[in-house]
Amino acid sequence: MSDCLFCKICEGKIPAAITYRDDEVLAFKDVNPKAPFHQLVIPIRHVASLATADEKDAALLGKLMLVGARLARESGLADGGFRVVMNAGADAGQSVLHVHLHVLAGRPLAWPPG
């Protein structure tokens, strides 16, 4: 999608601190981190929101979760715990209309989050 911020990151048109990339998934450090470890995990193929995803996206959505867990493990933070968040829609806090996971760790995380 030509006007999507995350699509532009996937295409290399906007720089990002990329931490993982394969043919389907890209991960990068959040520019406004809410925890010492805060990375975004996104599909390279544009999917606007979990609310608009369908059955054809199921494997890709699962892969996002597995990549998020892998990043936490590789950073040595999985044993202490990490949080994975996906916002769907404006009222939930989704500000970029491209599916993305927030992976947060490195400090105690309160509940409820907001």
N, CA, C and O atoms as a DFTB+ gen file, in Angstrom:
456 C
 N C O
     1  1       0.846      -1.172       0.000
     2  2       0.000       0.000       0.000
     3  2       0.892       1.236       0.000
     4  3       1.749       1.372       0.873
     5  1       0.713       2.116      -0.937
     6  2       1.674       3.189      -1.181
     7  2       1.776       4.221      -0.065
     8  3       2.842       4.815       0.100
     9  1       0.720       4.464       0.709
    10  2       0.787       5.480       1.746
    11  2       0.955       4.905       3.153
    12  3       0.857       5.646       4.132
    13  1       1.200       3.624       3.271
    14  2       1.326       2.968       4.571
    15  2       2.765       3.091       5.091
    16  3       3.717       2.695       4.419
    17  1       2.899       3.643       6.292
    18  2       4.203       3.812       6.914
    19  2       4.969       2.496       7.005
    20  3       6.150       2.442       6.660
    21  1       4.302       1.430       7.469
    22  2       4.997       0.161       7.649
    23  2       5.337      -0.499       6.316
    24  3       6.364      -1.169       6.209
    25  1       4.495      -0.322       5.301
    26  2       4.851      -0.826       3.968
    27  2       6.113      -0.124       3.462
    28  3       6.974      -0.751       2.845
    29  1       6.214       1.178       3.728
    30  2       7.408       1.923       3.310
    31  2       8.649       1.440       4.045
    32  3       9.733       1.405       3.462
    33  1       8.513       1.070       5.308
    34  2       9.642       0.492       6.042
    35  2      10.035      -0.843       5.413
    36  3      11.221      -1.115       5.225
    37  1       9.046      -1.677       5.088
    38  2       9.332      -2.970       4.451
    39  2      10.059      -2.787       3.118
    40  3      10.932      -3.581       2.769
    41  1       9.696      -1.745       2.382
    42  2      10.292      -1.473       1.076
    43  2      11.639      -0.767       1.179
    44  3      12.297      -0.553       0.160
    45  1      12.064      -0.399       2.392
    46  2      13.329       0.296       2.574
    47  2      13.263       1.779       2.262
    48  3      14.299       2.437       2.167
    49  1      12.063       2.315       2.103
    50  2      11.902       3.740       1.796
    51  2      11.987       4.616       3.037
    52  3      12.261       5.812       2.939
    53  1      11.753       4.028       4.199
    54  2      11.885       4.718       5.477
    55  2      12.811       3.868       6.338
    56  3      12.599       2.662       6.457
    57  1      13.833       4.470       6.941
    58  2      14.769       3.684       7.748
    59  2      14.140       3.200       9.054
    60  3      13.256       3.843       9.621
    61  1      14.620       2.065       9.504
    62  2      14.203       1.496      10.787
    63  2      15.345       0.638      11.318
    64  3      16.174       0.148      10.551
    65  1      15.380       0.463      12.630
    66  2      16.381      -0.405      13.269
    67  2      15.855      -1.838      13.204
    68  3      15.251      -2.336      14.154
    69  1      16.094      -2.485      12.074
    70  2      15.549      -3.818      11.806
    71  2      16.310      -4.862      12.616
    72  3      17.540      -4.868      12.652
    73  1      15.554      -5.743      13.264
    74  2      16.142      -6.796      14.098
    75  2      15.865      -8.192      13.555
    76  3      16.497      -9.161      13.976
    77  1      14.922      -8.297      12.620
    78  2      14.579      -9.600      12.032
    79  2      13.896      -9.343      10.701
    80  3      13.111      -8.407      10.551
    81  1      14.220     -10.208       9.727
    82  2      13.529     -10.142       8.444
    83  2      13.604     -11.508       7.773
    84  3      14.654     -12.151       7.751
    85  1      12.472     -11.935       7.227
    86  2      12.441     -13.081       6.331
    87  2      11.482     -12.729       5.199
    88  3      11.164     -11.554       5.012
    89  1      11.023     -13.699       4.454
    90  2      10.164     -13.410       3.307
    91  2       8.774     -12.915       3.685
    92  3       8.081     -12.324       2.857
    93  1       8.357     -13.150       4.935
    94  2       6.991     -12.805       5.344
    95  2       6.892     -11.788       6.468
    96  3       5.869     -11.118       6.608
    97  1       7.943     -11.666       7.270
    98  2       7.869     -10.908       8.514
    99  2       9.077      -9.991       8.659
   100  3      10.193     -10.326       8.262
   101  1       8.817      -8.825       9.241
   102  2       9.868      -7.859       9.544
   103  2       9.687      -7.415      10.994
   104  3       8.557      -7.222      11.443
   105  1      10.781      -7.252      11.724
   106  2      10.728      -6.729      13.090
   107  2      11.725      -5.589      13.213
   108  3      12.797      -5.604      12.608
   109  1      11.342      -4.600      14.013
   110  2      12.216      -3.447      14.214
   111  2      11.917      -2.808      15.565
   112  3      10.852      -3.013      16.148
   113  1      12.887      -2.026      16.051
   114  2      12.739      -1.346      17.327
   115  2      11.716      -0.223      17.204
   116  3      11.715       0.523      16.225
   117  1      10.851      -0.110      18.200
   118  2       9.860       0.961      18.233
   119  2      10.575       2.288      18.454
   120  3      11.475       2.375      19.290
   121  1      10.180       3.327      17.711
   122  2      10.827       4.637      17.837
   123  2      10.384       5.375      19.102
   124  3      11.019       6.353      19.497
   125  1       9.309       4.923      19.739
   126  2       8.818       5.524      20.973
   127  2       8.586       4.410      21.998
   128  3       7.445       4.116      22.355
   129  1       9.684       3.790      22.473
   130  2       9.545       2.588      23.307
   131  2       8.841       2.850      24.633
   132  3       9.030       3.888      25.267
   133  1       8.019       1.874      25.034
   134  2       7.293       1.913      26.302
   135  2       7.912       0.978      27.336
   136  3       7.415       0.872      28.457
   137  1       8.983       0.307      26.965
   138  2       9.716      -0.587      27.856
   139  2      11.158      -0.649      27.339
   140  3      11.415      -0.277      26.195
   141  1      12.096      -1.113      28.166
   142  2      13.480      -1.209      27.693
   143  2      13.620      -2.026      26.398
   144  3      14.454      -1.720      25.545
   145  1      12.797      -3.060      26.271
   146  2      12.729      -3.844      25.031
   147  2      11.348      -3.599      24.450
   148  3      10.347      -3.999      25.044
   149  1      11.282      -2.954      23.306
   150  2       9.999      -2.702      22.639
   151  2      10.239      -2.779      21.140
   152  3      10.811      -1.874      20.533
   153  1       9.787      -3.883      20.561
   154  2       9.929      -4.079      19.122
   155  2       8.565      -4.308      18.500
   156  3       7.636      -4.794      19.145
   157  1       8.471      -3.946      17.236
   158  2       7.268      -4.192      16.452
   159  2       7.544      -5.329      15.498
   160  3       8.615      -5.393      14.896
   161  1       6.589      -6.226      15.355
   162  2       6.695      -7.350      14.427
   163  2       5.525      -7.209      13.454
   164  3       4.365      -7.186      13.865
   165  1       5.840      -7.115      12.162
   166  2       4.816      -6.839      11.154
   167  2       4.915      -7.821       9.995
   168  3       5.989      -8.353       9.716
   169  1       3.798      -8.058       9.323
   170  2       3.874      -8.835       8.084
   171  2       4.374      -7.925       6.964
   172  3       4.051      -6.738       6.934
   173  1       5.145      -8.471       6.063
   174  2       5.586      -7.690       4.905
   175  2       4.401      -7.419       3.986
   176  3       4.292      -6.335       3.414
   177  1       3.524      -8.392       3.846
   178  2       2.300      -8.192       3.064
   179  2       1.345      -7.328       3.877
   180  3       1.156      -7.558       5.072
   181  1       0.754      -6.352       3.239
   182  2      -0.143      -5.430       3.948
   183  2      -1.428      -6.124       4.374
   184  3      -2.165      -6.664       3.549
   185  1      -1.679      -6.100       5.670
   186  2      -2.950      -6.490       6.276
   187  2      -3.275      -5.319       7.203
   188  3      -2.499      -5.024       8.112
   189  1      -4.400      -4.655       6.989
   190  2      -4.680      -3.406       7.695
   191  2      -4.856      -3.580       9.195
   192  3      -4.329      -2.783       9.971
   193  1      -5.586      -4.608       9.620
   194  2      -5.933      -4.744      11.032
   195  2      -6.347      -6.182      11.321
   196  3      -6.761      -6.912      10.421
   197  1      -6.232      -6.570      12.559
   198  2      -6.753      -7.866      12.965
   199  2      -8.254      -7.927      12.693
   200  3      -8.793      -8.993      12.400
   201  1      -8.919      -6.791      12.791
   202  2     -10.365      -6.734      12.547
   203  2     -10.731      -7.023      11.098
   204  3     -11.861      -7.424      10.816
   205  1      -9.800      -6.825      10.182
   206  2     -10.076      -7.087       8.764
   207  2      -9.384      -8.337       8.250
   208  3      -9.561      -8.714       7.092
   209  1      -8.598      -8.982       9.102
   210  2      -7.906     -10.215       8.698
   211  2      -8.927     -11.334       8.515
   212  3     -10.025     -11.285       9.068
   213  1      -8.546     -12.347       7.726
   214  2      -9.437     -13.495       7.554
   215  2      -8.632     -14.786       7.571
   216  3      -7.446     -14.781       7.901
   217  1      -9.272     -15.880       7.218
   218  2      -8.644     -17.206       7.307
   219  2      -7.329     -17.300       6.543
   220  3      -6.416     -18.000       6.980
   221  1      -7.216     -16.612       5.417
   222  2      -5.968     -16.685       4.645
   223  2      -4.791     -16.059       5.391
   224  3      -3.637     -16.285       5.026
   225  1      -5.071     -15.277       6.429
   226  2      -4.028     -14.614       7.213
   227  2      -3.638     -15.393       8.467
   228  3      -2.731     -14.976       9.188
   229  1      -4.301     -16.508       8.740
   230  2      -4.108     -17.219      10.004
   231  2      -2.657     -17.646      10.233
   232  3      -2.111     -17.396      11.308
   233  1      -2.036     -18.267       9.270
   234  2      -0.655     -18.729       9.444
   235  2       0.294     -17.549       9.626
   236  3       1.223     -17.613      10.431
   237  1       0.062     -16.490       8.888
   238  2       0.909     -15.298       8.998
   239  2       0.776     -14.669      10.388
   240  3       1.777     -14.271      10.984
   241  1      -0.435     -14.578      10.901
   242  2      -0.635     -14.020      12.239
   243  2       0.057     -14.876      13.298
   244  3       0.645     -14.346      14.240
   245  1      -0.010     -16.183      13.144
   246  2       0.700     -17.075      14.059
   247  2       2.200     -16.891      13.981
   248  3       2.892     -16.938      14.998
   249  1       2.704     -16.683      12.774
   250  2       4.140     -16.482      12.609
   251  2       4.595     -15.199      13.293
   252  3       5.696     -15.155      13.842
   253  1       3.772     -14.157      13.272
   254  2       4.130     -12.925      13.976
   255  2       4.374     -13.216      15.454
   256  3       5.337     -12.723      16.041
   257  1       3.497     -14.018      16.049
   258  2       3.638     -14.372      17.465
   259  2       4.937     -15.142      17.719
   260  3       5.651     -14.869      18.685
   261  1       5.232     -16.101      16.849
   262  2       6.440     -16.902      17.028
   263  2       7.698     -16.060      16.863
   264  3       8.670     -16.260      17.591
   265  1       7.698     -15.132      15.930
   266  2       8.853     -14.244      15.759
   267  2       9.005     -13.358      16.990
   268  3      10.123     -13.138      17.455
   269  1       7.895     -12.845      17.525
   270  2       7.965     -12.039      18.740
   271  2       8.587     -12.805      19.896
   272  3       9.432     -12.268      20.612
   273  1       8.177     -14.053      20.084
   274  2       8.745     -14.888      21.146
   275  2      10.228     -15.150      20.895
   276  3      11.032     -15.142      21.827
   277  1      10.580     -15.380      19.649
   278  2      11.988     -15.604      19.298
   279  2      12.841     -14.388      19.651
   280  3      13.930     -14.535      20.205
   281  1      12.355     -13.194      19.336
   282  2      13.100     -11.978      19.651
   283  2      13.303     -11.829      21.152
   284  3      14.386     -11.450      21.598
   285  1      12.262     -12.128      21.938
   286  2      12.388     -12.053      23.395
   287  2      13.406     -13.070      23.911
   288  3      14.225     -12.753      24.773
   289  1      13.350     -14.293      23.377
   290  2      14.324     -15.324      23.789
   291  2      15.741     -14.902      23.436
   292  3      16.644     -14.980      24.268
   293  1      15.936     -14.451      22.190
   294  2      17.281     -14.084      21.738
   295  2      17.839     -12.888      22.505
   296  3      19.055     -12.711      22.578
   297  1      16.968     -12.076      23.071
   298  2      17.403     -10.929      23.867
   299  2      17.611     -11.290      25.334
   300  3      17.985     -10.438      26.140
   301  1      17.368     -12.560      25.682
   302  2      17.546     -13.024      27.044
   303  2      16.439     -12.582      27.993
   304  3      16.631     -12.583      29.208
   305  1      15.286     -12.207      27.453
   306  2      14.211     -11.668      28.280
   307  2      13.014     -12.602      28.435
   308  3      12.094     -12.293      29.193
   309  1      13.005     -13.707      27.754
   310  2      11.833     -14.591      27.779
   311  2      11.604     -15.205      29.158
   312  3      10.455     -15.349      29.577
   313  1      12.655     -15.564      29.863
   314  2      12.482     -16.201      31.167
   315  2      11.844     -15.259      32.186
   316  3      11.053     -15.697      33.022
   317  1      12.176     -13.987      32.124
   318  2      11.586     -13.014      33.037
   319  2      10.176     -12.617      32.646
   320  3       9.414     -12.112      33.470
   321  1       9.836     -12.842      31.403
   322  2       8.504     -12.540      30.908
   323  2       8.501     -11.410      29.904
   324  3       9.324     -10.497      29.960
   325  1       7.563     -11.492      28.989
   326  2       7.387     -10.453      27.986
   327  2       5.909     -10.363      27.653
   328  3       5.138     -11.285      27.922
   329  1       5.531      -9.254      27.073
   330  2       4.136      -9.031      26.696
   331  2       4.071      -8.833      25.192
   332  3       4.935      -8.193      24.592
   333  1       3.018      -9.402      24.590
   334  2       2.732      -9.228      23.171
   335  2       1.361      -8.564      23.080
   336  3       0.383      -9.059      23.641
   337  1       1.298      -7.436      22.368
   338  2       0.060      -6.673      22.245
   339  2      -0.214      -6.409      20.776
   340  3       0.690      -6.036      20.028
   341  1      -1.466      -6.601      20.359
   342  2      -1.896      -6.195      19.027
   343  2      -3.161      -5.362      19.194
   344  3      -4.181      -5.869      19.663
   345  1      -3.102      -4.110      18.821
   346  2      -4.252      -3.220      18.869
   347  2      -5.013      -3.344      17.552
   348  3      -4.408      -3.475      16.488
   349  1      -6.334      -3.302      17.630
   350  2      -7.174      -3.378      16.427
   351  2      -8.179      -2.232      16.459
   352  3      -9.165      -2.283      17.194
   353  1      -7.929      -1.213      15.672
   354  2      -8.826      -0.072      15.589
   355  2      -8.383       1.094      16.450
   356  3      -7.594       0.935      17.382
   357  1      -8.903       2.267      16.123
   358  2      -8.504       3.510      16.777
   359  2      -8.777       3.501      18.278
   360  3      -7.933       3.955      19.050
   361  1      -9.921       3.001      18.708
   362  2     -10.246       3.007      20.136
   363  2      -9.308       2.109      20.940
   364  3      -9.150       2.308      22.145
   365  1      -8.693       1.140      20.301
   366  2      -7.742       0.254      20.973
   367  2      -6.316       0.796      20.922
   368  3      -5.415       0.246      21.556
   369  1      -6.114       1.878      20.166
   370  2      -4.786       2.478      20.085
   371  2      -4.025       2.174      18.813
   372  3      -2.843       2.505      18.721
   373  1      -4.659       1.553      17.824
   374  2      -3.956       1.276      16.570
   375  2      -3.809       2.578      15.796
   376  3      -4.798       3.151      15.338
   377  1      -2.569       3.046      15.652
   378  2      -2.322       4.316      14.974
   379  2      -1.786       4.134      13.557
   380  3      -1.829       5.069      12.757
   381  1      -1.287       2.955      13.242
   382  2      -0.838       2.638      11.887
   383  2      -1.704       1.492      11.394
   384  3      -1.761       0.436      12.023
   385  1      -2.374       1.696      10.278
   386  2      -3.279       0.667       9.746
   387  2      -2.503      -0.379       8.944
   388  3      -2.629      -0.486       7.724
   389  1      -1.710      -1.133       9.670
   390  2      -0.939      -2.273       9.171
   391  2      -0.757      -3.146      10.405
   392  3      -0.180      -2.697      11.395
   393  1      -1.237      -4.377      10.362
   394  2      -1.141      -5.277      11.514
   395  2       0.270      -5.241      12.086
   396  3       1.255      -5.304      11.349
   397  1       0.353      -5.139      13.397
   398  2       1.663      -5.194      14.046
   399  2       1.516      -5.629      15.496
   400  3       0.553      -5.288      16.182
   401  1       2.505      -6.390      15.931
   402  2       2.616      -6.800      17.328
   403  2       3.608      -5.885      18.020
   404  3       4.644      -5.536      17.454
   405  1       3.290      -5.504      19.230
   406  2       4.250      -4.854      20.111
   407  2       4.790      -5.952      21.016
   408  3       4.010      -6.667      21.645
   409  1       6.089      -6.098      21.091
   410  2       6.720      -7.038      22.006
   411  2       7.463      -6.198      23.034
   412  3       8.401      -5.475      22.697
   413  1       7.036      -6.301      24.295
   414  2       7.579      -5.470      25.366
   415  2       8.168      -6.338      26.469
   416  3       7.601      -7.367      26.836
   417  1       9.317      -5.908      26.992
   418  2       9.970      -6.651      28.075
   419  2      11.041      -5.767      28.701
   420  3      11.283      -4.643      28.260
   421  1      11.668      -6.298      29.727
   422  2      12.791      -5.613      30.341
   423  2      12.442      -4.843      31.602
   424  3      13.313      -4.213      32.202
   425  1      11.185      -4.884      32.013
   426  2      10.734      -4.281      33.265
   427  2       9.404      -4.931      33.639
   428  3       8.747      -5.517      32.779
   429  1       8.998      -4.839      34.903
   430  2       7.668      -5.346      35.264
   431  2       6.595      -4.548      34.510
   432  3       6.662      -3.321      34.439
   433  1       5.622      -5.245      33.957
   434  2       4.557      -4.617      33.192
   435  2       3.256      -4.721      33.975
   436  3       2.826      -5.822      34.319
   437  1       2.629      -3.590      34.256
   438  2       1.417      -3.552      35.063
   439  2       0.220      -4.085      34.292
   440  3       0.237      -4.170      33.064
   441  1      -0.825      -4.444      35.041
   442  2      -2.080      -4.876      34.453
   443  2      -3.218      -4.292      35.276
   444  3      -3.126      -4.341      36.503
   445  1      -4.255      -3.758      34.715
   446  2      -4.483      -3.663      33.268
   447  2      -3.611      -2.586      32.635
   448  3      -3.183      -1.648      33.307
   449  1      -3.351      -2.726      31.333
   450  2      -2.412      -1.819      30.668
   451  2      -2.958      -0.423      30.407
   452  3      -2.160       0.495      30.218
   453  1      -4.254      -0.208      30.384
   454  2      -4.729       1.130      30.105
   455  2      -6.157       1.155      29.935
   456  3      -6.731       2.216      29.691
